[in-house]
Amino acid sequence: GGFFNAYNVNKLTESKDHPTMSSARKPKSRSSGGRSSKSSEKKAASGEQPGLRKLVQKRILDDVFQNAGDKHPGWKVLIVDEPAMKVISAAVGMYDIMEKKVTIVENLDKKRAPFPDMAAIYFLEPSPESISKMIEDFSGDKVLYGDAVFVYLLGRLPDQLLDQIKNCRKLLKRIKGLVEINVDFLAKEERAFTLDMRDAFQSFHVKAKRGPKSVEAKVAERLVTVCATLNEYPHIRYKQSSSLATKIANVFHRKMDDFVAQNPNWWYHGGPSKASGGKAKRDRGVILLLDRADDCLTPLMHDFTYQAMIHDLLKMDGDRITYNAETADDSGETEAKDVLLDERDKLWVEIRGKHIAAVIETLSNRIREITSSSTGAGLNRGGGNMTLSQMASALKALPEYREVMSKLSQHMHLSHECMDVFRRENLIDLSELEQTLATGKDDEGRSPRQADMIDQVDDFLIRIKHARDRLRLILIATISQGGLRSQDRRRLMNSAELTRKDVRTLNSLELLGLNIFSNSSSGEAKNQLISMFSGVSASADVDDDAEYAASRYVPAIKPVLEALCTNDLSMEDFPSVMPMPDMGPSSASTSATSSRGGRSARSKGGSSTAGASARSSAAAGSVRKKTGGASSKWSKSSTENTKSATTATRFTGGRNIVFMLGGISYAEIRHVREVSQKMGREIVVGSTDFITANDFIDDLNAIGQDDE
């Protein structure tokens, strides 16, 4: 899918001065971008648009394992460090690796048994620690592996580390390949990636937490590997008012230019391409850099779509979750089962963006279809929804449907676990209060007084069991209202029984440019919320994408995505590092509704008039039906979007890469998918990390200061 740098191994054994290192670093003349590059170029010219995860998968299998297999057909040992293992696990299954004649996978950090008769594949991050540990394998009296060693690196190998490799004679004489494959990121979804930098938000805002290498440089370098994989040399746009986005845009620009200059055989969309008669058929892409600090509200809001709920309410270990399921026998006992929620689970991919009520309905209907079939007739005589124990019985009684029923049963268990937490914590009423705070409108379109909303917050704080959840609600109230009056703040803090650490977390908002105190002496609700992205138009149109009337809040990123796809995004507020060609309104704009709902709780830069407009438009988006009762909060709006999220789309125009600095929420990732589907424009979304509300609260605490 992109380009790898294959060092000339023969050059490595010459002199050790810098000219020799430069010649060793140059890609071999036989390579025009790696095994996968030429085929990808032809696919691009023919209109095929594979996702990022498929490109990474092909890169690893072809440019790593097949490349090594061509030179050494025997069985091999794979040695990985933790970053490389994450990259592999995100895109490639163990069976795929074994098919490439890898007999065992070893952890670089652990003591390993010697395999002197086998070739070794090292797949590593080009860090001083990993390179040193690899060299240690060839520094003692006993060498761990045989005469063929292949070294594959996630990113660029610094010259001083290349020197260390050249100084280890036992290793050097065994190296049959030394390759930078440029995949220093995790392709978590087909069009969503993370740089796996959990502490990036803290590092951006607390200088004391920075390492010897600037976090901005690390982000820029890893983004270069994303673009190399996608064959994109993108126009770079950024939020003009964000100093962080501005800085990283310029650093990334320099590093991307360096990469292109050092790799003359690399091709990119929108540039010269032999496979398409001298010009790639797709337009040159655009990367847009956004700053998490510009919207601190969205990561804290409850979202009731399946993926967001699982990560927010249940205990996850990366993409893995454990639940208790009925045993295969009829003992009535349960056993722990591990489930991996990733792209390999097609049912997960289909339902992860659906509202939890729609997920349970979908799963119930499919189970009912199977149990009502000729072979499963009689298993559900009573009709209606089946209990979990009935599903377990059906699973045993229908061995021919075992695989599909097992997957349906897994997700039914998980969705019910989400609903158990939902009911236990009374999240339906809590989320209604959150929606009113965030939009300035209640579910019937009325604008309540701020004093009344504060009373409701105070009432909820007394009833919320967990201290972290109480802090979450106060954060939402503070951010959404542009700060609180001193007496209201003290009242809520007392009701929540905040610790000193909690207060520090609350105060950290000031470091990000938000008000925590309000100067208003009235009890009226304020309309100080301004558009997070000024220059994005807002309207009072009904949000056609809102499936459920209770979900009135629209993350601020959504109107930006829509404007980006229609080429209507303000160049003043989102400038480009270098001049861009004049791009008229996209064809997608004819079918797109006008941008709406974006807003920010930032108090700087913008008028209260703009804030009122953004806030009222958000509230008008999807007011629930006035049918009364709790069930109305779950009722589908009349404009329910029935288009399947899995429907294949032929994208038009160039690729858009949207990158959030400091973490992106699962709700925002879902909106990216929806906008991309609706607009027919490809959007690849990424961030330094995918975050939950708890993750973001941890980040705020890490940058916080003690209350004065």
C-alpha positions in Angstrom: 0.0 0.0 0.0 2.9 2.4 0.3 6.7 2.4 0.6 9.3 0.7 2.6 13.0 1.6 2.8 15.1 -1.5 2.2 18.7 -0.9 3.3 21.4 -2.1 1.0 22.9 -4.9 3.2 26.2 -5.0 1.3 26.7 -1.3 2.0 26.3 -1.8 5.7 29.6 -3.7 5.9 31.7 -0.9 4.2 33.1 2.1 6.1 31.2 3.6 9.0 31.2 7.2 7.9 28.0 9.1 7.2 28.2 8.9 3.4 28.1 5.1 3.6 25.2 5.2 6.0 23.3 7.4 3.5 24.0 5.0 0.7 22.9 2.1 2.9 19.7 3.9 3.7 18.7 4.3 0.1 16.1 1.9 -1.1 17.4 -0.9 -3.4 17.0 -0.1 -7.1 14.8 -3.2 -7.5 12.2 -1.7 -5.2 9.6 0.8 -6.4 7.8 1.0 -3.1 7.9 -2.6 -1.8 6.1 -5.7 -2.9 2.7 -4.2 -2.3 3.3 -0.8 -3.8 3.0 -1.6 -7.5 -0.1 -3.6 -7.1 -1.6 -0.9 -5.0 -0.8 1.7 -7.6 -2.6 -0.3 -10.2 -5.6 -0.7 -7.9 -5.7 3.0 -7.2 -5.7 3.7 -11.0 -8.5 1.2 -11.5 -10.7 2.9 -8.8 -10.3 0.3 -6.1 -10.3 1.9 -2.6 -9.1 -0.6 0.1 -9.3 0.4 3.7 -6.3 1.3 5.9 -6.4 -1.9 7.8 -6.3 -4.0 4.6 -3.3 -2.0 3.4 -1.5 -2.6 6.7 -2.4 -6.3 6.6 -1.0 -6.6 3.0 2.1 -4.6 4.0 2.9 -6.9 6.9 2.2 -10.2 5.1 4.0 -9.2 1.9 6.7 -6.8 2.8 7.7 -8.6 6.0 6.9 -12.3 6.0 6.8 -13.0 2.3 9.9 -10.8 1.7 11.8 -12.9 4.3 10.3 -16.1 3.0 11.6 -15.4 -0.6 15.1 -15.1 0.8 14.9 -17.9 3.3 12.2 -20.5 2.6 12.7 -22.4 5.9 10.9 -22.0 9.2 11.6 -18.9 11.2 11.3 -17.4 14.7 9.5 -14.0 15.0 10.8 -11.7 17.8 8.7 -8.6 18.5 8.7 -5.8 21.0 5.4 -4.5 22.5 4.8 -1.7 20.0 5.4 -4.1 17.0 3.2 -6.8 18.6 0.3 -4.3 18.8 0.7 -3.3 15.1 0.7 -6.9 14.1 -2.3 -7.9 16.3 -4.4 -5.0 15.0 -4.2 -6.2 11.4 -3.0 -9.8 11.2 -4.1 -13.0 12.8 -1.8 -15.7 14.2 -2.9 -18.2 11.5 -1.8 -15.7 8.8 1.7 -15.6 10.3 2.0 -19.3 10.7 1.1 -19.8 7.0 4.3 -17.7 6.3 6.4 -20.4 8.0 6.8 -18.7 11.4 6.9 -21.4 14.0 7.0 -19.3 17.2 6.5 -15.7 18.3 8.8 -14.5 21.0 8.8 -11.4 23.2 12.0 -9.3 22.8 11.8 -8.3 26.5 11.7 -11.8 27.9 14.3 -14.5 28.3 14.2 -16.7 25.2 15.4 -20.2 24.3 18.0 -20.4 21.6 17.1 -21.7 18.1 20.6 -21.8 16.5 19.3 -23.7 13.4 16.5 -21.3 12.6 16.3 -17.9 10.9 15.1 -14.9 12.9 12.7 -12.1 12.0 12.9 -9.1 14.3 9.9 -6.8 14.0 10.6 -3.8 16.2 10.1 -0.1 17.0 13.3 1.7 16.1 13.9 2.8 19.7 17.3 2.7 21.5 15.8 0.1 24.0 14.7 -2.4 21.3 17.8 -2.1 19.1 20.0 -2.6 22.2 18.1 -5.7 23.2 18.4 -7.1 19.7 22.1 -6.5 19.7 22.4 -8.3 23.0 21.2 -11.5 21.3 24.4 -11.5 19.3 26.9 -10.1 21.8 27.6 -13.0 24.1 29.4 -16.3 23.6 26.1 -18.0 22.5 24.2 -16.6 19.6 20.4 -17.3 19.9 19.6 -17.7 16.3 20.9 -19.0 13.0 22.8 -17.5 10.1 19.9 -15.6 8.6 18.4 -12.5 10.4 15.8 -10.2 9.0 15.1 -6.8 10.7 11.9 -4.9 10.0 11.3 -1.6 11.7 8.1 0.3 12.3 9.6 3.7 11.3 12.8 5.5 10.4 16.0 4.1 12.0 18.1 7.0 13.5 21.7 7.1 12.2 23.2 6.5 15.7 21.2 3.3 16.0 22.2 2.2 12.5 25.8 2.7 13.8 25.2 0.4 16.7 23.9 -2.3 14.4 27.0 -1.9 12.2 29.3 -2.2 15.2 27.9 -5.7 16.1 29.8 -8.0 13.8 28.0 -11.2 14.8 24.7 -9.6 14.0 25.9 -7.7 10.9 27.2 -10.8 9.1 23.8 -12.5 9.6 21.5 -9.7 8.4 19.8 -10.6 5.1 17.4 -7.7 5.2 17.1 -4.4 7.1 13.9 -2.7 6.2 11.8 0.3 7.4 8.3 -0.6 6.6 6.7 2.6 7.8 3.7 1.3 9.8 4.1 3.1 13.2 0.4 3.2 14.1 -2.5 0.8 14.9 -5.1 0.2 12.2 -7.9 -0.5 14.6 -10.6 -0.2 12.0 -10.7 -0.2 8.2 -10.7 3.6 8.3 -9.7 4.4 11.9 -6.3 4.4 13.5 -4.5 5.4 16.7 -0.9 6.3 17.3 -1.1 4.4 20.6 0.2 7.5 22.6 -1.9 7.3 25.7 0.0 10.1 27.5 0.0 12.5 24.5 -2.7 14.9 25.9 -0.7 15.2 29.2 2.5 15.8 27.3 0.9 18.5 25.1 -0.1 20.5 28.1 2.5 19.7 30.8 6.1 20.3 29.8 7.5 18.4 32.8 6.0 15.2 31.3 7.9 15.5 28.1 10.7 13.0 27.2 14.0 13.8 25.5 12.2 13.8 22.1 9.3 16.2 21.7 5.9 14.5 21.5 5.0 16.8 18.6 7.9 15.3 16.6 6.8 11.7 17.5 3.2 12.5 16.3 4.5 14.0 13.1 6.8 11.1 12.4 4.0 8.5 13.0 1.6 10.5 10.8 4.2 10.3 8.0 4.0 6.4 8.2 0.2 6.6 8.0 0.4 8.8 4.8 3.2 6.5 3.4 0.8 3.5 3.8 -2.1 5.3 2.2 0.1 6.7 -0.6 -1.0 10.2 0.4 1.1 13.4 0.1 -1.8 15.5 1.6 -2.6 19.1 1.7 -2.2 20.0 5.4 -5.0 22.0 7.1 -5.3 22.8 10.8 -7.4 24.7 13.3 -5.9 28.2 13.1 -6.7 29.2 16.7 -5.0 26.1 18.1 -1.3 26.7 18.7 -0.8 22.9 19.1 -2.4 22.1 15.8 -0.5 24.9 14.1 2.8 23.6 15.5 2.3 20.0 14.6 1.0 20.9 11.1 4.3 22.7 10.4 6.5 19.9 11.9 4.5 17.3 9.9 4.9 19.4 6.7 8.7 19.3 7.0 8.9 15.6 7.8 6.5 14.7 5.0 8.6 16.7 2.6 11.7 15.0 3.8 10.1 11.6 3.3 9.1 12.4 -0.3 12.6 13.8 -1.1 14.3 10.7 0.3 12.0 8.3 -1.6 11.9 9.3 -5.3 10.2 6.1 -6.3 7.3 6.5 -3.9 4.0 7.5 -5.6 1.0 9.3 -4.2 -2.6 10.0 -5.1 -2.9 13.1 -7.2 0.7 12.9 -8.3 2.5 11.4 -11.3 1.7 7.7 -11.7 2.7 5.3 -14.5 -0.2 3.0 -13.7 -2.7 5.7 -14.6 -1.0 7.2 -17.6 1.0 9.9 -15.8 -1.6 11.0 -13.3 -3.3 9.2 -10.5 -7.0 9.1 -10.9 -7.9 10.1 -7.3 -7.4 13.7 -6.2 -4.6 14.5 -3.8 -5.8 14.0 -0.2 -6.2 16.4 2.7 -5.2 16.0 6.3 -7.0 18.1 8.9 -5.5 18.5 12.4 -7.9 19.2 15.3 -7.2 19.8 19.0 -9.0 17.9 21.7 -8.7 20.9 24.0 -11.2 22.7 21.6 -14.0 20.4 22.7 -13.7 19.0 26.2 -17.5 18.3 26.4 -18.0 15.5 23.9 -15.7 12.9 25.5 -17.6 13.3 28.8 -21.1 12.9 27.4 -22.9 9.5 27.7 -23.6 8.0 24.3 -25.9 5.0 23.9 -24.6 3.4 20.7 -23.2 -0.1 21.2 -19.4 0.5 20.8 -19.4 3.7 23.0 -21.5 2.0 25.7 -19.3 -1.1 25.9 -16.1 1.0 26.3 -17.8 3.4 28.7 -19.7 1.0 31.0 -18.0 -2.4 30.8 -14.4 -3.4 31.7 -12.3 -3.7 28.5 -8.7 -4.8 28.1 -7.9 -3.1 24.8 -10.3 -4.7 22.3 -10.8 -7.7 24.5 -13.7 -8.2 27.0 -14.6 -11.1 29.3 -18.2 -12.2 30.1 -19.8 -15.1 31.9 -21.7 -17.5 29.6 -23.6 -20.7 30.2 -21.5 -23.9 30.0 -22.0 -26.3 27.1 -23.5 -28.9 29.4 -26.9 -28.6 31.2 -25.4 -27.9 34.6 -26.7 -24.4 34.7 -23.2 -23.1 35.6 -21.3 -20.3 33.8 -17.8 -20.0 32.5 -15.7 -16.9 31.6 -15.4 -16.3 27.9 -13.0 -13.9 26.2 -14.3 -11.9 23.2 -12.2 -9.8 20.8 -14.2 -6.9 19.4 -12.4 -5.9 16.2 -12.8 -5.9 12.4 -12.6 -9.7 12.2 -16.0 -9.9 13.9 -18.3 -9.0 11.1 -21.4 -8.8 13.3 -19.6 -6.3 15.6 -18.7 -4.2 12.6 -22.3 -4.2 11.5 -23.9 -3.2 14.8 -21.2 -1.2 16.7 -22.5 2.1 15.5 -26.2 1.3 16.3 -28.2 2.6 19.3 -28.3 -0.1 22.0 -32.0 -0.5 21.6 -31.6 -1.2 17.9 -28.7 -3.7 18.6 -30.9 -5.8 20.9 -33.8 -5.7 18.4 -31.5 -6.8 15.6 -29.9 -9.6 17.6 -33.4 -10.8 18.9 -34.8 -10.8 15.3 -31.9 -12.9 13.9 -32.0 -15.4 16.8 -35.8 -15.6 16.3 -35.3 -16.2 12.5 -33.0 -19.1 13.2 -35.1 -20.7 15.9 -38.2 -20.3 13.8 -36.7 -22.0 10.8 -37.6 -25.6 9.9 -34.7 -27.0 11.9 -35.2 -24.8 14.9 -39.0 -24.9 15.0 -40.4 -25.3 18.4 -37.4 -23.9 20.3 -39.2 -20.6 20.8 -42.9 -21.6 20.9 -43.8 -18.7 23.1 -42.6 -16.2 20.6 -41.3 -12.8 21.7 -37.8 -12.1 22.9 -35.8 -15.1 24.2 -34.0 -15.1 27.5 -30.3 -15.6 27.7 -30.8 -19.2 29.1 -33.2 -20.0 26.2 -30.6 -18.8 23.8 -28.0 -21.1 25.4 -30.4 -24.0 25.0 -31.0 -23.1 21.3 -27.3 -23.0 20.8 -26.9 -26.6 22.0 -29.9 -27.8 20.0 -28.8 -26.3 16.7 -25.3 -27.5 16.0 -25.5 -26.5 12.3 -26.0 -22.9 13.4 -23.4 -23.1 16.2 -21.0 -20.5 14.9 -23.5 -17.8 14.0 -25.6 -18.5 17.1 -22.5 -18.3 19.3 -21.7 -14.8 17.9 -25.3 -13.7 18.3 -25.3 -15.0 21.8 -22.0 -13.2 22.7 -23.3 -9.8 21.6 -26.7 -10.4 23.3 -24.8 -11.1 26.5 -22.8 -7.9 26.1 -25.7 -5.7 25.1 -27.7 -6.9 28.1 -24.7 -6.2 30.4 -24.7 -2.7 29.1 -28.5 -2.4 29.7 -28.0 -3.7 33.3 -25.6 -0.9 34.0 -27.8 1.6 32.2 -30.8 0.7 34.4 -28.9 0.4 37.6 -27.3 3.8 37.2 -30.5 5.4 36.0 -28.6 6.7 32.9 -31.7 7.5 30.9 -32.6 10.4 33.2 -29.0 11.4 33.8 -28.4 11.6 30.0 -31.5 13.7 29.6 -30.0 16.2 32.0 -26.7 16.1 30.1 -28.5 16.7 26.8 -30.3 19.7 28.3 -27.1 21.2 29.7 -25.2 20.7 26.5 -27.9 22.0 24.1 -29.7 24.6 26.2 -33.0 22.9 25.3 -35.0 20.2 27.0 -36.6 17.3 25.2 -39.6 19.4 24.3 -37.6 22.3 22.9 -37.9 24.6 25.9 -35.0 26.6 27.3 -34.8 26.1 31.0 -33.4 28.6 33.5 -29.8 27.8 34.5 -30.9 27.9 38.2 -33.3 25.1 37.5 -30.7 23.0 35.7 -28.3 23.5 38.6 -31.0 22.3 41.0 -31.4 19.2 38.9 -27.6 18.6 38.8 -27.5 19.0 42.6 -30.3 16.5 43.0 -28.5 14.0 40.8 -25.2 14.4 42.6 -26.8 13.2 45.9 -28.1 10.1 44.2 -25.0 9.1 42.1 -23.1 6.3 43.8 -19.6 6.6 42.3 -17.4 9.6 43.0 -16.0 9.5 39.4 -19.5 9.8 38.0 -20.3 12.7 40.2 -17.1 14.5 39.0 -18.1 13.7 35.4 -21.5 15.4 35.8 -19.9 18.5 37.4 -17.4 18.7 34.6 -20.3 18.6 32.0 -22.2 21.3 33.9 -19.1 23.5 34.1 -18.0 23.2 30.5 -21.5 23.4 29.0 -22.5 26.5 30.9 -19.2 28.4 30.3 -18.4 28.3 34.0 -20.5 28.3 37.1 -21.3 31.0 39.6 -19.2 30.7 42.8 -22.2 29.8 45.0 -23.4 27.2 42.5 -19.9 25.7 42.2 -19.5 25.4 46.0 -22.9 23.9 46.3 -22.3 21.2 43.7 -18.8 20.4 45.1 -20.3 19.9 48.5 -23.1 17.7 47.3 -20.6 15.6 45.2 -18.1 15.4 48.2 -15.2 16.1 45.8 -11.7 15.2 47.0 -8.7 17.5 46.6 -7.7 15.5 43.6 -11.2 15.9 42.0 -11.0 19.7 42.6 -7.6 19.8 40.8 -9.2 17.9 37.9 -12.0 20.5 37.7 -9.6 23.4 37.9 -7.5 21.9 35.0 -10.1 23.2 32.6 -8.6 26.7 33.1 -5.3 25.5 31.7 -7.1 24.6 28.5 -8.7 28.1 28.1 -12.1 27.3 29.6 -13.9 29.3 32.2 -14.7 27.5 35.5 -16.3 30.6 37.1 -19.2 32.6 35.7 -19.5 36.4 36.2 -23.3 36.2 35.7 -25.3 37.0 38.8 -28.6 35.9 37.3 -30.1 32.4 37.3 -30.8 32.5 33.6 -29.3 30.0 31.3 -26.4 31.5 29.4 -25.9 31.2 25.7 -22.2 31.6 25.8 -21.4 28.4 24.0 -19.6 29.3 20.8 -18.9 27.2 17.8 -15.9 25.1 18.4 -15.0 25.6 14.8 -15.9 29.2 13.9 -16.5 29.5 10.2 -18.7 26.4 10.1 -22.3 27.4 9.3 -25.1 26.3 11.6 -28.8 25.9 10.8 -32.0 24.9 12.6 -32.7 22.0 10.3 -33.7 18.7 11.8 -30.8 16.3 12.2 -31.6 13.6 9.7 -28.9 11.3 11.1 -30.3 11.2 14.6 -32.0 7.8 14.9 -33.2 8.3 18.5 -35.0 11.4 19.6 -33.2 11.4 23.0 -29.8 12.0 21.4 -30.0 15.7 20.7 -26.4 16.6 21.3 -24.2 16.6 18.1 -20.4 16.5 18.6 -18.7 19.6 17.3 -16.7 17.6 14.9 -19.7 16.6 12.8 -20.4 19.9 11.0 -16.6 20.3 10.3 -16.6 16.9 8.6 -19.6 17.8 6.5 -18.0 21.1 5.5 -14.7 19.4 4.7 -16.5 16.9 2.4 -18.3 19.6 0.5 -15.2 21.8 0.2 -17.0 24.5 2.3 -14.6 24.5 5.3 -13.4 28.0 6.0 -9.8 28.6 4.8 -9.6 31.5 7.3 -10.4 29.3 10.3 -8.8 26.1 8.9 -5.9 27.4 6.7 -3.4 25.1 4.9 0.3 25.1 5.4 0.9 25.6 1.7 -1.5 27.2 -0.8 -4.2 24.7 -2.0 -5.7 24.6 -5.5 -9.1 26.3 -5.8 -11.6 23.5 -5.0 -15.2 24.3 -5.8 -18.1 22.9 -3.9 -18.1 19.1 -3.9 -20.8 17.1 -5.6 -21.5 15.8 -2.2 -22.9 19.2 -1.2 -25.9 18.8 -3.4 -27.1 15.9 -1.3 -25.7 17.1 2.1 -27.7 19.0 4.6 -26.2 22.1 5.9 -23.8 21.8 8.8 -25.3 22.1 12.2 -25.0 21.4 15.8 -21.3 22.2 16.3 -20.4 24.1 19.4 -17.7 24.4 22.0 -17.6 25.2 25.6 -14.4 27.2 25.1 -14.9 30.7 26.3 -12.3 32.4 24.2 -12.7 33.8 20.7 -16.3 34.4 19.5 -19.4 36.3 20.4 -22.3 35.1 22.5 -24.5 35.6 19.5 -22.6 33.0 17.6 -22.9 30.8 20.7 -26.7 31.2 20.9 -27.0 30.3 17.2 -24.9 27.1 17.6 -26.6 26.1 20.7 -30.2 26.6 19.5 -29.5 24.8 16.3 -28.1 21.8 18.2 -31.2 21.6 20.3 -33.5 21.8 17.4 -31.8 18.9 15.8 -33.8 16.0 17.3 -36.4 16.9 20.0 -38.0 13.7 21.2 -41.7 13.0 20.6 -44.1 14.2 23.3 -45.6 10.8 24.0 -44.7 11.0 27.7 -43.1 8.3 29.9 -39.6 7.0 30.0 -40.2 5.0 26.8 -40.4 8.1 24.8 -36.8 8.8 25.4 -36.1 5.6 23.3 -38.5 6.3 20.6 -37.1 6.6 17.1 -37.4 9.9 15.4 -39.5 10.2 12.2 -36.3 10.8 10.2 -34.7 7.5 11.2 -31.8 6.8 9.0 -32.4 3.3 7.6 -29.3 3.0 5.5 -27.1 0.3 6.7 -23.7 1.3 8.0 -22.2 -1.7 6.2 -23.6 -0.7 2.8 -20.7 -0.5 0.3 -19.8 3.0 -0.9 -17.9 4.1 -3.9 -16.1 7.2 -2.7 -15.6 10.2 -4.8 -12.9 12.8 -4.7 -9.7 12.7 -2.7 -9.2 11.0 0.6 -9.7 13.1 3.8 -7.7 12.2 6.9 -9.0 13.8 10.1 -6.7 13.6 13.1 -7.6 14.6 16.6 -4.6 15.6 18.8 -5.1 14.4 22.4 -7.7 11.6 22.0 -10.9 11.0 20.2 -14.1 9.5 21.6 -16.0 6.5 20.1 -19.0 8.7 19.5 -16.9 10.9 17.3 -15.5 8.0 15.4 -19.1 6.9 14.7 -20.0 10.3 13.4 -17.0 10.1 11.0 -18.4 6.8 9.6 -21.9 8.2 9.2 -20.7 11.4 7.5 -18.5 9.5 5.2 -21.3 7.1 4.3 -23.8 9.9 3.7 -21.5 12.1 1.7 -19.8 9.4 -0.3 -16.4 10.8 0.6 -13.7 8.7 2.2 -12.7 9.9 5.7 -9.9 8.1 7.6 -10.0 9.2 11.2 -7.2 9.0 13.7 -5.9 10.2 17.0 -3.1 9.8 19.5 -5.5 7.5 21.3 -9.2 6.3 21.4 -10.6 7.5 24.7 -13.5 7.0 27.1 -14.9 9.5 29.6 -12.7 7.9 32.4 -9.6 8.2 30.2 -10.3 11.9 29.6 -10.9 12.6 33.3 -7.6 10.9 34.0 -6.0 13.3 31.4 -7.5 16.3 33.0 -6.3 15.2 36.4 -2.8 14.7 35.2 -2.6 18.4 34.0 -4.5 19.8 36.9 -3.3 22.1 39.7 -4.4 22.4 43.3 -7.3 24.7 44.0 -6.0 28.1 45.1 
